[in-house]
Amino acid sequence: MAEVVNLFLMAAAWGFGALLSSSESQRELSDLLTHQASEQHEIAELMTDGYALAPPGMSLHDHYLDSTTGAWSKWSDRLLQRTNGAIEGGSFENQVHDEGDDVSHSDSVLIPTEDTLRFTYLIDQLTRRSMPVCLLGGTGSGKSSVVKEYLSNLKQEEWEMGQLVLSATTSATSVQEFLESKLEK
């Protein structure tokens, strides 16, 4: 049960504060959520050493709940592990290309950042549960690149992929024709 409380805190932080623009605002929301949770006697009884409540002052946006340890871990630590090659496998583990790798056949190479790790983690968790995904964020935060990379790593026999660029001149008919071209008859 203690894990559920922490998962709720993470979900609430992202659900209510994903678009908060400043780190200070995100930390204030995190403090509010953890303070409210810690004041609940029932929640305090659920917490164990393995699943401690997020400490006050910790930004829930800068941390994720590690399902293997039950502890809060920093995204920056995970990024450092990924760039050092310590983490392998898993569906949300995009490959980091070494200097000698041939990436000329690729349209682009996704350079992992804390934002791309967060986006990929959230996409993975939602799609595993068949939940719809909507990524919001500022221009240049890597939303489109993360989605393209995630979709390219899916099993091709289960998914049909296509890219449609919408503009002011895109008609409803062209969107319908594109969607119908991807459907099986």
Steps between C-alpha positions, in 0.01 A plus 500: 500500500788739570604481135151610397533819707828588331360414157205729575740779600690457175178492296361805679821696450499424128124526456463835674843652448650372177474842336625704793773708343736558790685260726381705795134445408560127453672480839212689665250252355721210612520645851122545512436143388754339734389719791136403449593132472723504809224657712269207430537250786389210281767576241774528763412150623538360147852631450786256554875527473482359146235750394566828672285802426668762285692732736397866530691730267543233234355580160286210381569618144876450543453148640326178401388203704740214429284188487794269576605669823183685600706814557491840338787545253618803308449520125849650478648184658315284248624721218857462627456121519360489147777706350757282678327187366404363841133454417402259226179351363147596595250647263571857593876467469592669173844408379773760534724490194874483551736720304590217262142391425367541148193718537502638147195288408300662777301820454619622836669389817316563824738641758367405844421782739301506823196621301525221243537244781190637673296505179606148402432364847152653510417381147615149589302485823182628334519284188564187708164566662325584171452860608496789254808722495516875451839665536505869578801721529690790360639529151817300456450276802521188285139381507483403133843341501420290807172378350667413168778313681253316724280398208798384296593260782155335508450162344426565134262203467267644764492863387456684173676833510464808289580866530261771398603863510206731556495860384250771428446356151436141616147395415279260691487280191879461487509405870221247445676352197826467693329325793307268273819406315637359828194289581462136405206409279 
